[in-house]
């Protein structure tokens, strides 16, 4: 029903514009027609032989030109939106469409109305007041809007990417990227709704890794480009801290046993290294690699629980052996 109303409105506007164009060409090229005579008699101007032709050139012709410019700008904006359609969510596409209409249509309308000298001063005053009011009322919203557009263009992360934001104590899979907010599905089952303006100033770790391998088959020749196979994996940097007094061999053994237990769930063998070491703690980092980002939501917790259990079991066995 909403779509039908939209097409009805478009049809009415197109009919009005077509009528204006037809009347313009008819009145401009048909000398001494009834419209011209009626207008000159109703609005005579001193020193101007044919006020109607001046009116056509100044206002009607410029109206047609401005409308065409507006339609072309909207068409180009929609074309740009289609180009990024596969990279953003439907909600962002709808917001960008509305944003383009809100900016382009008033701009073209004000540019045309500015030709009326009697209205130019009023238009400037109204535009200044409205702009100031909107600026004070929606500073945060505008900031999120600009930040959202920047994130869409710069693309530090995309939908289904697993990201880690330490400053916000947030991590998880990006479910939706909106103009104002970004939604992230977290391992605890909740969804974090993050303002885009805050994300610009935060350190973001994206676990996605894009790998490309040359596909050198027999079909490739000098005249054929070498094809590249692209695969996307997600490598999570899981950190585990032990006391410095704990045995390094026991820690490594626990990591290896746990890695073997999760061998079927991981794409690659777990790699590890010591990240930090001080008087009290020794921190290990283990890289868990999967091909589906949503696997990491449950996998990280399961791996850590199994790692702790294996480590405690190893410590108990070693203590019994030493006794």
C-alpha positions as CSV (number, residue, x, y, z in Angstrom):
1,X,0.0,0.0,0.0
2,X,2.9,2.3,0.9
3,X,4.6,1.6,-2.5
4,X,1.4,2.4,-4.4
5,X,1.0,5.7,-2.6
6,X,4.6,6.5,-3.5
7,X,4.1,5.8,-7.2
8,X,0.9,7.8,-7.2
9,X,2.8,10.8,-5.8
10,X,5.6,10.3,-8.3
11,X,3.0,10.2,-11.1
12,X,1.3,13.4,-10.0
13,X,4.6,15.2,-9.8
14,X,5.7,13.9,-13.2
15,X,2.4,15.0,-14.7
16,X,2.7,18.5,-13.3
17,X,6.3,18.8,-14.5
18,X,5.4,17.5,-18.0
19,X,2.5,20.0,-18.1
20,X,4.9,22.9,-17.2
21,X,7.3,21.8,-19.9
22,X,4.6,21.5,-22.6
23,X,3.1,24.9,-21.6
24,X,6.6,26.4,-21.7
25,X,7.4,25.3,-25.2
26,X,3.9,26.1,-26.4
27,X,4.0,29.6,-25.0
28,X,7.6,30.3,-26.0
29,X,7.4,29.3,-29.6
30,X,3.7,30.2,-30.3
31,X,3.7,34.0,-30.7
32,X,0.8,36.1,-29.4
33,X,-1.0,33.1,-27.9
34,X,-3.8,33.5,-25.4
35,X,-1.6,32.8,-22.3
36,X,0.9,35.4,-23.4
37,X,-1.7,38.1,-24.0
38,X,-3.5,37.4,-20.7
39,X,-0.2,37.6,-18.7
40,X,1.0,40.8,-20.4
41,X,-2.4,42.4,-19.8
42,X,-2.4,41.3,-16.1
43,X,1.2,42.1,-15.3
44,X,2.4,45.0,-17.5
45,X,6.0,46.3,-16.9
46,X,7.3,49.6,-18.0
47,X,10.2,49.4,-20.5
48,X,9.6,45.7,-21.3
49,X,7.9,44.9,-24.5
50,X,7.0,41.3,-23.7
51,X,7.0,40.6,-19.9
52,X,5.7,37.1,-20.4
53,X,8.8,36.0,-22.4
54,X,11.0,37.5,-19.6
55,X,9.0,35.5,-17.1
56,X,9.4,32.3,-19.0
57,X,13.2,32.7,-19.4
58,X,13.8,33.8,-15.8
59,X,11.5,31.5,-13.8
60,X,10.0,28.7,-15.9
61,X,13.1,27.8,-17.9
62,X,15.2,27.9,-14.7
63,X,12.6,25.8,-12.9
64,X,12.9,23.1,-15.6
65,X,16.7,23.2,-15.4
66,X,16.8,23.0,-11.6
67,X,14.4,20.1,-11.6
68,X,16.5,18.2,-14.1
69,X,19.6,19.0,-12.1
70,X,17.9,17.7,-8.9
71,X,16.7,14.5,-10.7
72,X,20.2,13.9,-12.0
73,X,21.8,14.4,-8.6
74,X,19.3,12.0,-6.9
75,X,20.0,9.5,-9.7
76,X,23.7,9.7,-9.2
77,X,23.3,9.3,-5.5
78,X,21.2,6.2,-5.9
79,X,23.8,4.9,-8.4
80,X,26.5,5.3,-5.7
81,X,24.2,3.5,-3.2
82,X,23.8,0.6,-5.5
83,X,27.6,0.4,-5.9
84,X,28.0,-0.3,-2.1
85,X,24.8,-2.3,-1.8
86,X,26.6,-5.6,-1.2
87,X,28.9,-4.1,1.5
88,X,26.4,-2.5,3.9
89,X,23.1,-3.5,5.6
90,X,19.7,-2.7,4.2
91,X,19.0,-0.3,7.0
92,X,22.1,1.8,6.0
93,X,20.9,1.8,2.4
94,X,17.5,3.1,3.3
95,X,19.1,5.8,5.6
96,X,21.4,6.9,2.8
97,X,18.5,7.2,0.4
98,X,16.5,9.3,2.8
99,X,19.7,11.4,3.6
100,X,20.2,12.1,0.0
101,X,16.6,13.2,-0.6
102,X,16.8,15.4,2.6
103,X,19.9,17.2,1.3
104,X,19.4,17.4,-2.4
105,X,15.7,18.3,-2.7
106,X,15.8,21.3,-0.2
107,X,19.1,22.5,-1.7
108,X,17.6,22.6,-5.2
109,X,14.4,24.2,-4.0
110,X,16.2,26.9,-2.1
111,X,18.6,27.5,-5.0
112,X,15.5,28.1,-7.3
113,X,13.5,30.2,-4.8
114,X,16.6,32.4,-4.3
115,X,15.9,33.7,-7.8
116,X,12.9,35.6,-6.4
117,X,14.5,38.7,-5.0
118,X,11.6,39.3,-2.6
119,X,12.1,35.9,-0.9
120,X,15.9,35.7,-1.0
121,X,16.5,37.6,2.3
122,X,13.7,35.7,4.0
123,X,15.1,32.4,2.8
124,X,18.5,33.1,4.1
125,X,17.2,34.1,7.5
126,X,14.9,31.1,7.8
127,X,17.7,28.8,6.7
128,X,20.1,30.3,9.3
129,X,17.6,29.9,12.1
130,X,16.6,26.3,11.2
131,X,20.2,25.3,10.7
132,X,21.2,26.8,14.1
133,X,18.3,25.1,15.8
134,X,19.1,21.7,14.2
135,X,22.7,22.1,15.1
136,X,22.0,22.7,18.8
137,X,19.3,20.0,19.0
138,X,21.2,17.2,17.3
139,X,24.9,17.7,17.9
140,X,25.3,14.1,19.0
141,X,23.1,12.7,16.3
142,X,25.0,14.6,13.6
143,X,28.3,13.4,15.1
144,X,27.1,9.8,15.0
145,X,25.9,10.3,11.4
146,X,29.2,11.6,10.2
147,X,31.1,8.9,12.0
148,X,28.8,6.3,10.5
149,X,29.4,7.5,7.0
150,X,33.2,7.5,7.7
151,X,33.1,3.9,9.0
152,X,31.2,2.9,5.9
153,X,33.8,4.5,3.6
154,X,36.9,3.5,5.5
155,X,35.6,0.0,6.4
156,X,37.7,-0.9,9.4
157,X,35.3,-3.8,9.9
158,X,32.2,-5.2,8.1
159,X,29.2,-7.2,9.0
160,X,30.0,-10.7,10.3
161,X,33.5,-9.6,11.4
162,X,34.6,-10.5,14.9
163,X,36.1,-7.4,16.5
164,X,37.6,-6.7,19.9
165,X,37.4,-3.2,21.4
166,X,39.4,-3.2,24.7
167,X,38.5,0.4,25.7
168,X,34.8,-0.5,25.6
169,X,35.3,-3.9,27.1
170,X,33.4,-5.2,24.1
171,X,34.0,-8.0,21.6
172,X,31.9,-10.1,19.3
173,X,30.4,-10.4,15.8
174,X,29.3,-7.3,14.0
175,X,25.6,-7.9,13.3
176,X,24.6,-4.5,11.9
177,X,26.2,-1.3,10.9
178,X,23.8,1.6,11.0
179,X,24.3,5.3,10.4
180,X,24.1,6.1,14.1
181,X,25.0,2.9,15.9
182,X,26.8,-0.4,15.4
183,X,25.3,-3.6,16.8
184,X,27.7,-6.4,18.1
185,X,26.7,-9.8,19.2
186,X,28.8,-10.6,22.3
187,X,29.9,-14.0,23.7
188,X,27.7,-13.4,26.8
189,X,24.6,-13.6,24.7
190,X,23.8,-9.8,24.8
191,X,24.0,-7.4,21.9
192,X,26.1,-4.3,22.4
193,X,24.8,-1.1,20.7
194,X,27.8,1.2,20.2
195,X,27.6,4.8,19.1
196,X,29.6,5.3,15.9
197,X,31.2,8.6,17.2
198,X,32.8,6.6,20.0
199,X,34.2,4.0,17.7
200,X,36.3,6.5,15.8
201,X,38.5,7.2,18.9
202,X,38.9,3.6,20.0
203,X,41.5,0.9,19.3
204,X,39.7,-1.9,17.3
205,X,41.2,-5.3,16.7
206,X,39.6,-7.1,13.7
207,X,40.2,-10.9,13.7
208,X,39.5,-11.3,10.0
209,X,42.3,-12.4,7.8
210,X,42.0,-12.5,4.0
211,X,44.2,-15.0,2.3
212,X,44.8,-15.2,-1.5
213,X,46.5,-18.0,-3.4
214,X,47.5,-18.0,-7.1
215,X,45.5,-20.5,-9.0
216,X,48.1,-21.6,-11.6
217,X,46.2,-24.2,-13.7
218,X,46.9,-25.3,-17.2
219,X,44.3,-23.0,-18.7
220,X,46.3,-20.0,-17.7
221,X,48.6,-18.7,-20.4
222,X,50.4,-15.5,-21.3
223,X,47.2,-13.9,-22.4
224,X,45.2,-15.0,-19.3
225,X,45.4,-13.3,-15.9
226,X,46.4,-15.4,-13.0
227,X,43.3,-16.1,-11.0
228,X,43.5,-15.7,-7.2
229,X,41.5,-17.8,-4.8
230,X,40.5,-15.7,-1.8
231,X,39.6,-17.3,1.5
232,X,38.5,-15.5,4.7
233,X,39.4,-16.9,8.2
234,X,39.2,-15.4,11.7
235,X,42.1,-15.7,14.1
236,X,41.2,-14.9,17.7
237,X,44.1,-13.9,20.0
238,X,43.2,-15.7,23.2
239,X,45.3,-14.6,26.2
240,X,46.0,-16.7,29.3
241,X,47.9,-15.6,32.4
242,X,49.8,-17.8,34.7
243,X,51.7,-17.0,37.9
244,X,55.4,-16.5,37.2
245,X,56.1,-19.2,39.8
246,X,54.1,-21.8,37.8
247,X,56.1,-24.2,35.6
248,X,56.5,-23.0,32.0
249,X,56.6,-26.7,30.9
250,X,53.3,-27.4,32.6
251,X,51.6,-24.3,30.9
252,X,52.9,-25.4,27.5
253,X,51.8,-28.9,28.0
254,X,48.3,-27.7,29.0
255,X,48.1,-25.6,25.8
256,X,49.2,-28.5,23.6
257,X,46.7,-31.0,25.2
258,X,43.8,-28.5,24.8
259,X,44.8,-27.7,21.2
260,X,44.6,-31.4,20.4
261,X,41.1,-31.6,22.0
262,X,39.8,-28.8,19.8
263,X,41.6,-30.0,16.6
264,X,38.4,-30.8,14.8
265,X,36.9,-27.4,15.5
266,X,39.9,-25.3,14.3
267,X,41.2,-24.8,10.8
268,X,44.8,-24.6,11.8
269,X,47.0,-25.8,14.7
270,X,47.0,-23.5,17.6
271,X,50.1,-21.3,17.7
272,X,51.2,-19.6,20.9
273,X,53.9,-17.3,22.3
274,X,54.5,-15.3,25.5
275,X,53.1,-11.8,25.3
276,X,54.3,-10.3,28.6
277,X,56.3,-11.5,31.5
278,X,56.9,-9.7,34.8
279,X,57.6,-10.7,38.5
280,X,54.1,-11.9,39.1
281,X,52.6,-13.1,35.8
282,X,53.5,-14.7,32.5
283,X,50.9,-14.2,29.8
284,X,50.5,-16.5,26.8
285,X,48.7,-15.7,23.6
286,X,47.1,-18.6,21.6
287,X,45.7,-18.0,18.1
288,X,42.4,-19.8,17.4
289,X,41.6,-19.9,13.7
290,X,38.1,-20.7,12.3
291,X,36.2,-20.0,9.1
292,X,33.0,-18.7,10.7
293,X,33.2,-15.7,13.0
294,X,30.1,-16.9,15.0
295,X,32.1,-20.0,16.1
296,X,34.4,-17.8,18.2
297,X,31.5,-16.7,20.4
298,X,31.3,-20.1,22.1
299,X,34.7,-21.5,21.1
300,X,36.8,-19.0,23.2
301,X,35.0,-19.8,26.4
302,X,35.0,-23.5,25.8
303,X,38.8,-23.5,25.0
304,X,39.6,-21.4,28.1
305,X,37.6,-23.7,30.4
306,X,39.2,-26.8,29.0
307,X,42.7,-25.2,29.3
308,X,42.2,-24.4,32.9
309,X,40.9,-27.9,33.6
310,X,43.8,-29.5,31.8
311,X,46.3,-27.3,33.6
312,X,44.9,-28.1,37.0
313,X,45.0,-31.8,36.2
314,X,48.6,-31.6,35.1
315,X,49.6,-29.7,38.3
316,X,47.8,-32.4,40.4
317,X,49.6,-35.2,38.6
318,X,53.0,-33.5,38.9
319,X,52.5,-32.8,42.6
320,X,51.6,-36.5,43.2
321,X,54.6,-37.7,41.2
322,X,56.9,-35.4,43.2
323,X,55.6,-36.7,46.5
